[in-house]
Amino acid sequence: MAYRTIIFDFDGTLADTLEESRRIYNGLATEYKLREVSAEELPGLRHFSLLELLDHLEIPKRRVPALLSRGTALMRGNITKLPLIPGIGEILPDMRARAQAFGILTSNATANVDLFLRAHGLRQYFDFISSTSKLTGKSKHLRAIQKTFSVRAEEMLYVGDEIRDIKASKKAGIPIAAVTWGFNSAESLKAEGPEHVISVPAELLPLVPAP
């Protein structure tokens, strides 16, 4: 089955926001009395699921909504200066030309994503930007997108970089391409059984065959 509706995650998939996210988190950690994360610690954290990460950092679940809201708001100040994932910009025009619908589903703020895409000259390729305020709320949104565009689940493809993206896609019954250049490691992503594991952006293009 050819994928015709392509949905991208944003942080770590299209935008290289990891270091900026760490900087913002460390700034909030002082206020919320949480421990900071060093750059040297990041490789080890790439193997953790969301729940494992929260446990490791001793972040109470009740703190997550406030941290996410504050963090996305703080990111807006620098969002246009953050880099695009190398190689993504080159394949998006061809992928978009082959697809029937192109969108973004993220736990970042829609305003941040819009500003970022415009700064990199990519906004025109996306039909929509959808945001969920919950770190684990993507499955519901994926099903809503499927209904909106009246497509079969097997014709949709979600592209994400985290274990939670794979879990959300499986819950929604929608195939996923897990990319290894984002937050979670290739090994941890493969262990979740995604339909596709992508190591460089160019490998995404063949998943959307020319009509």
JOKAZI-V370884 format. One record per pair of residues at least 24 apart in sequence whose ideal C-beta (glycine too) atoms are under 8 Angstrom apart, sorted by sequence separation. I is the first residue (numbers start at 1). J is the second residue. D is the distance in whole Angstrom. If there is no record, write none. Layout:
I,J,D
I,J,D
//
This chain:
18,42,7
34,58,7
102,126,5
103,127,5
104,128,7
106,130,7
107,131,7
34,59,6
102,127,6
103,128,4
104,129,5
105,130,5
106,131,6
107,132,6
163,188,6
167,192,7
169,194,8
179,204,8
101,127,5
103,129,7
104,130,7
105,131,8
106,132,8
107,133,7
138,164,7
142,168,6
146,172,7
163,189,7
166,192,4
103,130,7
105,132,7
107,134,7
138,165,7
142,169,7
166,193,8
177,204,6
107,135,6
136,164,6
139,167,8
146,174,7
161,189,8
166,194,5
34,63,8
96,125,4
135,164,7
139,168,4
143,172,5
163,192,6
92,122,6
107,137,8
138,168,4
139,169,7
142,172,4
143,173,8
177,207,6
32,63,6
89,120,6
107,138,7
136,167,8
138,169,8
143,174,8
89,121,8
93,125,7
136,168,7
139,171,4
140,172,8
142,174,5
75,108,7
76,109,7
79,112,5
89,122,7
92,125,5
105,138,6
139,172,4
32,66,8
75,109,8
82,116,7
138,172,8
32,67,7
72,107,8
76,111,7
80,115,6
72,108,5
73,109,7
76,112,5
79,115,5
80,116,7
84,120,5
105,141,5
72,109,4
75,112,6
79,116,5
105,142,7
80,118,8
81,119,8
84,122,8
28,67,6
68,107,7
76,115,7
80,119,4
159,198,8
72,112,6
79,119,8
105,145,7
25,67,7
28,70,6
103,145,7
28,71,7
159,204,7
25,71,7
28,74,8
24,71,5
27,74,7
101,149,5
100,149,8
21,71,7
24,74,5
101,151,8
157,207,6
24,75,6
100,151,8
157,208,8
105,158,7
21,75,7
20,75,6
17,75,7
20,78,6
20,82,6
69,133,7
17,82,6
68,133,7
16,82,6
15,82,6
16,83,5
68,135,7
15,83,8
16,84,7
65,133,7
15,84,7
16,85,6
65,134,8
14,84,7
15,85,7
14,85,6
64,135,6
13,85,7
12,85,8
14,88,6
50,135,6
50,136,7
6,95,6
14,104,7
17,108,8
6,99,5
5,99,7
8,102,8
10,104,6
4,99,6
5,100,6
6,101,7
8,103,7
9,104,7
11,106,7
3,99,7
4,100,4
5,101,4
6,102,5
7,103,5
8,104,5
9,105,7
10,106,4
11,107,8
85,181,6
4,101,7
5,102,8
6,103,8
7,104,7
8,105,7
9,106,6
11,108,6
85,182,8
5,103,8
7,105,5
10,108,5
15,116,6
14,116,8
10,113,5
10,116,8
95,204,7
99,208,5
91,201,5
95,205,6
98,208,4
90,201,7
91,202,6
94,205,6
98,209,7
50,162,7
90,202,8
98,210,5
50,163,7
87,200,6
88,201,5
91,204,6
95,208,5
98,211,7
49,163,5
50,164,5
87,201,4
91,205,5
49,164,7
86,201,8
87,202,6
85,201,7
7,142,7
48,184,8
46,183,6
47,184,7
7,145,6
46,184,6
47,185,5
46,185,4
49,188,8
5,145,7
47,187,7
48,188,8
5,146,8
47,188,5
46,188,7
5,149,5
5,151,5
13,159,6
4,151,7
13,160,6
13,161,5
7,156,7
9,158,7
12,161,4
5,155,6
6,156,8
7,157,7
8,158,8
9,159,6
11,161,8
12,162,7
1,152,8
4,155,5
5,156,5
6,157,5
7,158,5
8,159,5
9,160,4
3,155,6
4,156,8
5,157,7
7,159,7
8,160,8
9,161,6
1,154,4
2,155,7
3,156,7
6,159,7
9,162,7
1,155,6
3,157,4
9,165,6
18,182,8
18,183,7
13,179,6
12,179,8
12,181,8
13,182,6
12,182,3
11,182,8
12,183,5
3,175,7
11,183,8
9,182,8
6,208,6
3,207,6
4,208,8
3,208,6
2,208,7
2,209,5
//
